[in-house]
Amino acid sequence: MILLGISILPVVLLLLFIYRQDKYEKEPFWLLMLAFFGGIFSILLDLILVSIVNAIWYSDTVFYSAFIEAGFPEELCKFVVLFLLIWWNKNFNEHIDGIVYAAFVGMGFACIENILYVFGSGFGTGIMRGIISVPGHFLFGVLMGYFLSLAKFSTKGKLGYLLLSIIVPGVVHGLFDWMLMVTDQVGLLGQLLILALFIIGDIFLWIVGVRSIRKHRENSPFKTDSSWH
């Protein structure tokens, strides 16, 4: 129960956080749960996609593991679920919605992944992943949802924004994983340097994520509705 608790707690806290950011028109609970379970389903898509890619071309490099086996396929599979779920849905009617739904999809993926890792490696892994990996998936979702909303509500450049909603979180996710993986292949000085860059990058990612949430939230057409004040 303790392992299950530390696996799920960071997911719940981040979902509560993003839900509270949607101030002006809350999303229906059933659709949020559908997005969450869609994120769980995207794990299956990811396993299939990675298996196909590995069968065609495989490399044992850190770059391959971080970008080709993790970053891009995971974010692509999340995007497919997210797009099919909400793009044509009438509830996707303000900019913040893209971020909210993307975060729920990302947390669905992260929840199951976290449970598997924590039950396989123990309490210490649960603490570290709760601080690093689960928030990482959350922020990747924020980036994806930010550009998806721009694609949805912009009058031009839709395709470009759609591509960015895959490419940006894919690159960031891959770089995130690469910096965590490559430390095993460098000396102490290299490890300290990468650790410093990782911390700086993670702080920067949080700043970008929070600003993206605020920007899309305040761009809501429901903001002037007096019933929300």
Sequence and secondary structure as in RCSB ss.txt:
>XXXX:A:sequence
MILLGISILPVVLLLLFIYRQDKYEKEPFWLLMLAFFGGIFSILLDLILVSIVNAIWYSDTVFYSAFIEAGFPEE
LCKFVVLFLLIWWNKNFNEHIDGIVYAAFVGMGFACIENILYVFGSGFGTGIMRGIISVPGHFLFGVLMGYFLSL
AKFSTKGKLGYLLLSIIVPGVVHGLFDWMLMVTDQVGLLGQLLILALFIIGDIFLWIVGVRSIRKHRENSPFKTD
SSWH
>XXXX:A:secstr
 HHHHHHHHHHHHHHHHHHHH  SS   HHHHHHHHHHHHHHHHHHHHHHHHHHHH    SHHIIIIIIIIHHHH
HHHHHHHHHHHTT TT  SHHHHHHHHHHHHHHHHHHHHHHHHHHH HHHHHHHHHTHHHHHHHHHHHHHHHHHH
HHH SS HHHHHHHHHHHHHHHHHHHHHHHHGGGGS HHHHHHHHHHHHHHHHHHHHHHHHHHHHHHTT TTTT 
GGG 
